[in-house]
Amino acid sequence: MCCYIDGMLLDSHLVPETAAKPRSFVGLMAVYESNYLRLLRLIPEIARLDGCFRSRVAGDCDLHVEILERCRYTVTLSLTYHFETDDGLLIDPDMTVRAYLDGRLAEVMAIGTTQRHVTLRKLVKEHGRELSRRWRRNMVLNKWLDYLSEQGHLVLER
């Protein structure tokens, strides 16, 4: 069951793996679409924001978002947590995401190879070459965006 609020489709009840055959091109496009909707819920003003932002909620790490590149139809951003360790700052999961504003799709362009966050580590491990790698990376983004939303993160203007 999905519903609409203020004209925006809320798909938190949809499971992307069931929308189309997993690891297929059609399935991957369904994940990209789902990622976009989740990203828009997290960053409602993604089409016009620029710079660096931080979302803080009780009981979770600070979410850091940096707009890396803005083009006419795309926005590329960094989405990560920052951890203080004995060795200094650790940035994890170090995810670069491109949102296609005209196509209403979002895909992971790059993700760090080692995740410190247990939930993300488990998601990366579960999900094994080009189509499979994209599927895995984007399922991680999909689930993480859902998690961030559940935690209450919301990125607005500074």
C-alpha positions in Angstrom: 0.0 0.0 0.0 1.4 3.4 -0.9 -0.2 6.8 -0.3 0.1 10.4 -1.5 0.8 13.4 0.8 1.0 16.8 -0.8 1.2 15.2 -4.2 4.3 13.2 -3.3 4.1 9.4 -3.4 5.2 7.8 -0.2 6.6 4.4 -1.0 7.9 3.3 2.4 5.5 0.3 2.3 6.9 -0.9 -1.0 9.7 -3.4 -1.0 11.8 -2.6 -4.1 12.9 -6.2 -4.4 9.3 -7.2 -5.2 8.6 -4.3 -7.7 10.4 -6.2 -10.4 12.8 -9.1 -10.8 15.8 -8.6 -8.5 19.1 -7.8 -10.3 17.3 -7.1 -13.5 17.6 -3.7 -15.4 13.9 -3.0 -14.7 14.4 -3.9 -11.1 17.3 -1.6 -10.9 15.3 1.3 -12.3 12.6 0.6 -9.7 15.2 0.9 -7.0 16.5 4.2 -8.5 13.0 5.6 -8.5 12.5 4.4 -4.9 15.8 6.0 -3.9 14.8 9.3 -5.4 11.5 9.3 -3.4 13.3 8.5 -0.2 16.0 11.1 -0.9 13.4 13.7 -1.5 11.7 12.9 1.8 15.1 13.4 3.5 16.1 16.5 1.5 12.9 18.1 0.3 14.6 21.1 -1.3 17.3 19.1 -3.1 16.6 20.9 -6.4 17.7 24.2 -5.0 20.1 23.6 -2.0 23.8 24.2 -2.2 26.6 23.7 0.3 27.0 21.5 3.3 24.3 20.5 5.8 24.0 18.4 8.9 20.9 16.7 10.4 20.9 15.9 14.1 18.5 13.6 15.8 18.6 12.0 19.3 19.9 8.5 19.4 21.7 8.5 16.0 24.8 9.9 14.4 24.8 13.3 12.8 24.1 12.9 9.1 26.4 15.0 6.9 25.2 16.1 3.4 27.4 18.0 0.9 26.2 19.1 -2.5 29.2 18.2 -4.7 27.9 19.3 -8.1 24.8 20.9 -9.4 23.9 20.7 -13.1 20.7 21.6 -14.9 19.2 18.1 -14.5 21.3 16.5 -11.8 22.6 17.0 -8.3 25.5 15.0 -7.0 25.9 14.8 -3.3 27.9 13.2 -0.5 25.9 11.4 2.2 27.7 10.2 5.3 28.2 9.9 9.0 31.3 11.3 10.7 32.8 9.2 13.5 35.5 10.4 15.9 38.0 7.6 16.5 41.4 7.3 18.2 42.9 7.7 14.7 40.9 10.8 13.9 37.8 11.4 11.8 36.2 8.4 10.1 33.8 9.1 7.3 31.4 6.2 6.8 29.6 5.0 4.6 31.1 7.7 2.4 28.4 7.5 -0.3 28.3 9.7 -3.4 24.7 9.9 -4.8 23.5 11.4 -8.1 19.9 12.6 -8.3 18.4 12.9 -11.7 15.9 15.7 -11.2 14.1 15.4 -14.6 13.9 11.6 -14.4 13.1 11.5 -10.7 15.8 8.8 -10.1 18.7 8.6 -7.7 21.7 6.2 -7.9 24.8 5.6 -5.9 27.9 6.6 -7.9 30.4 5.4 -5.2 30.4 3.9 -1.8 33.3 3.2 0.6 34.5 -0.4 0.7 34.3 -0.8 4.5 31.2 0.2 6.5 31.6 0.9 10.2 27.8 1.0 10.9 26.6 -2.6 11.6 23.3 -2.2 9.7 25.1 -0.9 6.5 27.8 -3.6 6.7 25.1 -6.2 6.8 23.2 -4.7 3.9 26.4 -4.5 1.7 27.3 -8.1 2.6 23.8 -9.4 1.7 23.3 -7.7 -1.6 27.5 -10.1 -5.7 29.6 -7.4 -11.6 28.2 -4.2 -13.1 24.4 -4.8 -12.8 24.8 -6.7 -9.5 27.2 -4.1 -8.1 24.8 -1.3 -8.9 21.9 -3.3 -7.5 23.8 -3.8 -4.3 24.9 -0.2 -3.9 21.5 1.2 -4.6 19.7 -1.3 -2.3 22.1 0.0 0.5 21.1 3.6 -0.3 17.5 2.6 -0.4 17.5 1.0 3.0 19.7 3.7 4.5 17.4 6.5 3.3 14.5 4.6 4.9 16.5 4.2 8.1 17.4 7.9 8.2 13.8 8.9 7.7 12.7 6.6 10.5 15.3 8.2 12.8 13.8 11.6 12.0 16.6 13.1 9.9 15.5 16.0 7.7 17.9 18.3 5.8 16.7 21.8 5.4 18.4 25.1 4.8 21.1 26.1 7.3 
